[in-house]
Each structure stands twice: as structure tokens, then as C-alpha cells.
């Protein structure tokens, strides 16, 4: 084996999203001499970033107060009209703003590409001296002799599917750091390891998730209303007893971003979030906007939905969780970028102080305390029962009770109750309790098949590399995932990665994994009923290459 090269630094940040980049910028603002490294698994910054997005500028205003005058792409489209509908198959009922507490308003926010915001933030960070390395996934955590995190190892390059070294083999590099910030986003594979090793979820509820499936469309300029945002609740998910909601945002350049979030607590194994999204686009409210338009991009990503009660312990020896690695999404507002950025900034302040005091590999409990005393905590506590109320009581009653709870908390008369969560993988029921869902065929105009859709994510993985979707026990997968649950992975995956085929030689079921299709959404890692699929990083630069998403 080739000997690995090593690189020392003060701080290494795993992930080039808004949390990681905000942390890097804040570190340099405090001490320009700090050596800060950002590792990003995508081919470029922003390549793996997918969000609606409507961004609350609160954290941006704190980090870079002049951002609106700095050619930031997010400044192009302030939110104007803000609408929320409960929809049936053909109807729509607008919910008046008076029903919602004032903090639910999107006026004063901005809509645009979160990927482009990350690209812009990376430019700011690099201009301050941050070393940003796209195409370098962190694959392994390094520990010191006391068990503290001491950095990471980047992914080896040039490994064949059988594990042998190809002619272009290059070993990963060891990045030795005084502190390591994990900003991998929802369900990061190294974050999972940190949670288990340091028992970070011992005193919180389990994290729960949704799968957000999104498209970007060029539409008829006559139908474009820049700054108008629409949210929906109800159909089509209501037909299967599932929950979630849709969004349609009029952004710059005659484009709309639209998508459907399906909460992954659904119990019917025949539900297909991708197919539900295709149906949703046929609703008159959405179809009218898309008439004459053209789809230009597609993608999917898991979203943290657990809220405040699912936030784990944030600090451990040598490292900390920031952004969606920890889970700071405000579910009713469908926003997490501002809270993610703020957590990165607070972590940076704690790290900078520790380094200035001559420390390294210590536990940054000041960061954990700072988050719990910040506006992140205040904001998330206001909405902590909104999602679990819907999970427990259903969409209609749950929305009403969740709204009442938000109002009471806003008026400081909220009940001291924090509702609980159950892991998404435990929610699926046996397939024999349900009938298969007969989803309509795509029309090629508004609705499309999965493989065609994946081509609009511009996903690419290097040929002949180990499969990064690891099935721990193939017999369990056949007996349970297929035999008991009727193969839900063939439906919950938005990229057609998983197929159950018949082996020509034996006549037995064969599990085929089309890993080259993977858009890194992490749904399989979350929803598999036996937790038998483990997502690990593929070779650097692999995965989607999202434009303007």
C-alpha cells in the first residue's frame, strides 16, 4: 500500500454547504491566520446542494452584512406574494395568513438557488484564504491516542469494484486538524459514526426525515411572477395516509423551482414519493404555471424533520456537528439554511477561542451551550410540536393542533409538552395489509419516468469502483425487504437505484443495485426497514452535478 501523505491545519470542515462555508468565513473573520480546510465530495461547490429554496437572511446579515451589494445571487429575488393552499385532487383552498403566527411569514426572505449561494460563499471564503477542495470526500475519521477526533482521511481514488488498485490509484490524504467540524448535511455517513461512537443521541428524540424531490422549469414569461411562492398541503399524499407538502417558487430568469416533500414516516410500503410528485404536478394550481414550460433540472435530497427535540449533543472530543448534520430545520417554515449558517458561525467562534487558548482535540461544550442559548433554539422551540402533531393526529386535525401550539408558544402560553418521534425505518407495515398503488403512466409533458429524470440531475460516477450502497445481509434483504415489505426500496428511491429481478440461472430473486444512478439523497440509508443498507462515500466528484438547484 502506498503511504498516505498528510496535511496539518487548524480546522477541517467536512462539507461545502452553507453551514460549513459560514463556519470557514467566520473563522477567518476572527483570525485570518487560522489554517482552514473545507472538503466537499461534489465535483464543485454546489454540485450536491439541493433545496427549495426560500432563505431567511437573518444569518447572512450577521455573517456578511453587505451581502446584498456584493453580487450575491440570492439577492436577485425577494419574496413578494406568499400563499398557502390545502388541496384536493382538483380543488384548492387558500389558508389566510391570520391563521399563522407572524414568524411564519416569508415576506423579507429571498428565493433562489442554494447551490449558487454556496458557490458565492465559497468565493468569499477562498478570498479570505480558506482552502476549499471539491471532489475530495472525507471517508474515514482519525483519532488521537485518547479517542478524540484528530482529523479525517479523504477517499482513495482508483479502487476497482473488486477492491484492487487500478493503474490510476491514489491513496487518500490524511488531514490532521486541531478541530473537525462535520457539516455533511442530513444523514451524513461520518456523522452517523460520530453519533454512535460518542452516544450523541442519548438524550434526544430520534431524527426523522422527509425526501424532497425537486425540478427546475423554464416557464412562459407571461406566467412568471418573480418572488411569488406557493406552498401546498394535502393531495396526493393524503390518499395514502402519508404526509408532507409541495412548493412552487417563482425565481429569477423566468424559472420556477417546484417540488414535493414526503415525510418518511409513511406506513404503506407501496408509496412512491417520486410518483406522488409526478401526480402533484398535474394539479390545476401547478399545471397552469408549467403550461408551455420546459423542465431543465431534477434532483432529490433527504431533509431533517425532527426539530428541536431531535437535536443531539453537538460537541465531542475534537469535533462538533453543524448545520443539517445536527438537524436545525424549521419544518413548518420549510427553512434550515439560516439556522445551519448560524450554527456554523457559533461553532467557529468556539473553535477560534479554543485554538487561541492553545487547546486542541478538546470538547467544545461552549458551542453546544451557545446553540441552546441562541435564536436557533428560540425559533425551533416555537414549532417543535407542529410535525409530530400531524404524524399523530393526521393532516387536518394535526395541522390545527400544531397551529394552536405554535400560537400558544408565540404568545408565551405554550404547554410544556415536547411530542415524541419514532424512527422512520420502523414505520413501514407489512405489504399484505395494503393493495399496490396503481400510479398513472407519465405523459412526458408534466410527468416523467425516473430514469429520464435522473438524466436531468447530470449524475455521474466513475466506472469500475466499489458499490457505495452496502447491503449488510443479502439474505435478510430477500426475506424481509422483499418477502415481508414487497421491496419498498424499488419505490422510495427517486433514482431507480434498486431493482428486484429474477436470476436467470436459479430463478431466485436477485437484488440489483444500479449505484451509478445514485443522487446521494440518503433515503435508502434512512427508510430501509431493517437498517440493512449503509450509504458510504463513492469516489470523489461522483454523484449529481446540480445546476441552479
Secondary structure, 3 states (H helix, E strand, C coil): CCCCCEEEEEEEEECCCHHHHHHHHHHHHHCCCCCEEEEECCCCCCCCCCCCCEECCHHHHHHCCCHHHCCCHHHHCECCCEEEEEECCCCEEECCHHHCCHHHCCCCCEECCHHHHHHHHHHHHHHCCCEEEECCCEEEEEECCCCCEEEEEECCEEECCCCCEEEEEECCCEEEEEEEEECCCCCCHHHHHHHHHCCCCCCCCCCCEEEEEEEEEECCHHHCCCCCEEEEEECCHHHHCCCEEEEEEECCCCEEEEEEEEECCCCCCCCCHHHHHHHHCCCHHHHHHHCCCEEEEEEEEEEECCCHHHCCCCEEECEEECHHHCCCCECCCCECHHHHHHHHHHHHHHHHHHHHCCCCCCECHHHHHHHHCCHHHHHHHHCCCHHHHHHHHCHHHHHHHHHHHHHHHHCCCCCCCCCCCCCHHHCCCCHHHCCCCCCCCCCCCCCCCHHHHHHCCCCECCCCCCCCEEECCHHHHHHHHHCCCCCCHHHHCCCCCEEEEECCCCCCEEEEECHHHCCCCCHHHHHCCCCCEEECCCCCCCECCCCCC
